[in-house]
């Protein structure tokens, strides 16, 4: 669980999606896939949640219909939960990350050592 969660929160593509308010569950599954941890993607559920609510975007490894407006509102909040249910085992964990903003890229791109 921790290996998968760390792969998601450290993924530049997931961070960019969060900054862009894009409920891109494919990037979440992609990050999980390159984590090296074993899981069955056909069982995975993904939802995004914040103070504005919760929206399920993937069930059993497939996209589900959802409100783009609700998803954008949820992803516009300062804190967003990416909820992943593997439907395998009983372990769980929480990992923290941040989005990837223009300012972050600019600051770190202009920085010289």
C-alpha positions, 0 to 999 in steps of 0.5 A, a space after each residue: 500500500 505504501 509503495 503504491 501510494 508513494 508512487 502516486 504522490 511522487 508522480 509528476 504527471 499526477 501532480 500536474 493533473 492535480 494542479 490542472 484540476 484534471 480528474 485523470 485516474 489513468 495517471 493514478 493507475 499508471 503511477 501505480 503500475 510503475 511502482 513495482 508493487 504487485 496489484 490487479 488493476 482490474 480491481 482498483 477503484 479511484 476517487 478524488 475528495 476534498 472539502 467540496 465533496 467526493 467523486 468516483 472516477 474509476 471502478 474495477 479498473 475502468 472509468 465511470 461517468 462523473 460530473 466534470 464540474 464536480 470533479 473540477 470543484 473538488 480538485 480546486 481545493 487546497 487539499 485533495 485526497 486521492 482515494 484508492 481501493 485495491 480490493 486486495 488485502 487489508 493494509 492501508 496507508 496515507 502518504 502526503 504530496 503536493 501538486 506541480 505548479 508553474 512557479 515550482 517548475 520556474 523556481 527550480 528551473 532557474 535555480 543553479 548550483 
